[in-house]
Amino acid sequence: MSEPLLRVLSRMRGHLLDPDVLVKAVASGRQKGQQPRWKRVELRYVDLKAGRHLQVTAYDDTQAHTSNYATAPAGQPSPARDAVDDLLDQPFGNWHVDTTTQSHQVRVTKKLEAVAHTTDRAAEIEVDRGHDRDKVRLLAEDDPVFRALGLTDAQGRMKPSRQAKYRQVEEFLRLLDASITDALDKGHLRRPTAQEPLRIVDLGCGNAYLTFAAQRFLTSVRELPVVVTGVDVKEQSREHNSAVAADLGVDAEFVVGSISGARLDRAPEVVLALHACDTATDEALARAVEWEAQLVLAAPCCHHDIAAQLRKAPTPAPYAMLTRHGILRERFADTLTDALRASLMRIAGYRVDVVQFVESQHTPRNTLLRAVRTGSPVKGGGVRKEYDELVAAWSIRPRLAQLLDAREAGTGA
Ligand SMILES: C[S@@+](CC[C@H](N)C(=O)[O-])C[C@H]1O[C@@H](n2cnc3c(N)ncnc32)[C@H](O)[C@@H]1O
């Protein structure tokens, strides 16, 4: 049942301003016809040397910006209070506010009223106020999924050797969460139901860390029914992943086969391809286009194809210095490959962002292509012309272009 928006926001304000009870709050989405300054904002209290502060992490299209605001007793000027009021003034479409005893979900309707849903926790929870952003986890370290995947020990503590993987999973979940919220808000993804769960495929899933983490996060934290399928050429992956699924009691299917050839009963709506090797990322993008997938998250891995073509083709003037030195040529090939992929996806009717996936000190393979199907190819011939001129100038032919052309012509590539 809807309630006046101001009344509900003022109730949430009470929770947001209580440093003793707020665990974490997330604002995301947008109100009808409005655009908040940030795509998503997360709030929590942290204990710094200078006392308890409100920590706000605000996300734009490409990165996170973190700021800390001092708290103060009622009646005194409080930067934290001002920051909360500024954020409540922003036209976010959703607020999720977790306190030590309750979880509140607020959705703003098209009529600019609020639908609020509150769940009581079975028991009061303790809050970790350490000033370590890593501890603001989307999936807790002791979540059963990490034990089943062998990342944690018997006590539910992350194994030191698996910290980097855990961080990668978390960063991926952050991007997935923001992308799904945005796609749902804008109507690019349908709202899934228990009868019609969201169909997600992970292409080149390997040992399915990200597949299982996505399934667990979306169902248990976001409460979105999803069904996941993993595809990998290795039979060993299917065996390993099926055993993990059985251990977790999760309904997930694992298929052995190439990304290009995998047969699925129904076309997936979300396609994931994370560090699929070299042109396997092109295969994944081409399948996503074929399936008309609404959301695609692809983190490319090694980029050998265009690098090899650059080595053979004459470098157009005056760009010889870009390819003269091996290391620069490889890096340039990486950039060129992903820029061309983004362009081809735009031509195929997707809105594309290229964003940082994990911080570069953790892996150099940290670019992620996020594509949302808008259904309408980019207007005018400008993008196509720019693409054609670029590949002609460098005498290259990206694998994705070959795959898309072959599918259009109804032949294999
Ligand atoms: C580097 S691993 C990444 C695994 C997983 N996505 C992750 O991020 O943890 C790449 C995986 O892609 C699989 N792979 C590579 N090319 C493939 C193809 N053409 N079709 C299916 N699987 C492929 C490999 O077998 C391997 O398991």
PDBQT file of the ligand as one rigid body, heavy atoms in Angstrom, charges set to zero:
ROOT
HETATM    1  C1  LIG A 501      39.986 -17.478 -17.294  1.00  0.00    +0.000 C 
HETATM    2  S1  LIG A 501      38.692 -18.595 -17.125  1.00  0.00    +0.000 S 
HETATM    3  C2  LIG A 501      37.423 -17.577 -16.405  1.00  0.00    +0.000 C 
HETATM    4  C3  LIG A 501      36.423 -18.366 -15.621  1.00  0.00    +0.000 C 
HETATM    5  C4  LIG A 501      35.305 -17.544 -14.974  1.00  0.00    +0.000 C 
HETATM    6  N1  LIG A 501      34.489 -16.857 -15.930  1.00  0.00    +0.000 N 
HETATM    7  C5  LIG A 501      35.862 -16.558 -13.959  1.00  0.00    +0.000 C 
HETATM    8  O1  LIG A 501      35.881 -15.353 -14.253  1.00  0.00    +0.000 OA
HETATM    9  O2  LIG A 501      36.244 -16.989 -12.863  1.00  0.00    +0.000 OA
HETATM   10  C6  LIG A 501      38.107 -18.792 -18.779  1.00  0.00    +0.000 C 
HETATM   11  C7  LIG A 501      37.187 -19.985 -18.968  1.00  0.00    +0.000 C 
HETATM   12  O3  LIG A 501      36.590 -19.892 -20.258  1.00  0.00    +0.000 OA
HETATM   13  C8  LIG A 501      36.530 -21.172 -20.831  1.00  0.00    +0.000 C 
HETATM   14  N2  LIG A 501      36.508 -20.972 -22.294  1.00  0.00    +0.000 N 
HETATM   15  C9  LIG A 501      37.445 -20.350 -23.056  1.00  0.00    +0.000 A 
HETATM   16  N3  LIG A 501      37.049 -20.308 -24.333  1.00  0.00    +0.000 NA
HETATM   17  C10 LIG A 501      35.837 -20.900 -24.394  1.00  0.00    +0.000 A 
HETATM   18  C11 LIG A 501      34.903 -21.160 -25.443  1.00  0.00    +0.000 A 
HETATM   19  N4  LIG A 501      35.148 -20.758 -26.669  1.00  0.00    +0.000 N 
HETATM   20  N5  LIG A 501      33.759 -21.785 -25.144  1.00  0.00    +0.000 NA
HETATM   21  C12 LIG A 501      33.497 -22.189 -23.860  1.00  0.00    +0.000 A 
HETATM   22  N6  LIG A 501      34.334 -21.970 -22.831  1.00  0.00    +0.000 NA
HETATM   23  C13 LIG A 501      35.486 -21.332 -23.090  1.00  0.00    +0.000 A 
HETATM   24  C14 LIG A 501      37.784 -21.864 -20.324  1.00  0.00    +0.000 C 
HETATM   25  O4  LIG A 501      37.648 -23.272 -20.345  1.00  0.00    +0.000 OA
HETATM   26  C15 LIG A 501      37.893 -21.328 -18.906  1.00  0.00    +0.000 C 
HETATM   27  O5  LIG A 501      37.243 -22.153 -17.983  1.00  0.00    +0.000 OA
ENDROOT
TORSDOF 0
